[in-house]
Amino acid sequence: SQQGEEDPQALSIQEGENATMNCSYKTSINNLQWYRQNSGRGLVHLILIRSNEREKHSGRLRVTLDTSKKSSSLLITASRAADTASYFCATDPYSGGGADGLTFGKGTHLIIQP
Amino acid sequence: DAGVIQSPRHEVTEMGQEVTLRCKPISGHNSLFWYRQTMMRGLELLIYFNNNVPIDDSGMPEDRFSAKMPNASFSTLKIQPSEPRDSAVYFCASSSTIGDYEQYFGPGTRLTVT
């Protein structure tokens, strides 16, 4: 079953604008991760935020996490045509040692208009 | 580093045939994951291994699916017999248990069962 639900399902903006995508999830998490998928390709890890963190930055990416609302947002600033892709949030439900399988949302398809 | 390697990249087979998908994780990674992606169901975790041991196979659809990891550098996902509803893109991912456990995805195998 899907843990995360991204919102919106699709987003089209002009190059240079900021893009914001939201993710909601249902159960407790150890961390939440964002991935990008270009058409016909595998997923690329963008950023991970732990359950005890509230905000994290990486280059033009800013991620927030609100565990009380079970939600996260991904902000891409100064968007570029190359940012056109699908973006997925994924939750890691467990804490402790060892990697765990992720539960993915259905993604937001972002289109950057040149 | 070559990244996660999957083969074949495309597979077309007839219903009832056996299908074997292969994965070579990133050297040094000790966790390996198999996911399936379809338009209807999105990305689903099928099974994952830590140190070559299957940890959670609850996502495997039915007994027609099996996965093995005989050593740290190779895994297979087998479908026998295949059915049209198995048509999907199958991704393999690997991660290290050191650090934040971000997963690195292969390019996927696009399976079409006719």
Interface residues (C-beta under 8 A of the other chain):
Chain A: Q2 N31 Q33 Y35 R41 G42 L43 V44 H45 L48 R50 F88 D92 G97 G98 A99 D100 G101 L102 T103 F104 G105 K106 G107
Chain B: V4 S31 F33 Y35 G42 L43 E44 L45 I47 Y48 N50 I55 D56 G59 F91 A93 S95 S96 T97 D100 Y101 E102 Q103 Y104 F105 G106 P107 G108
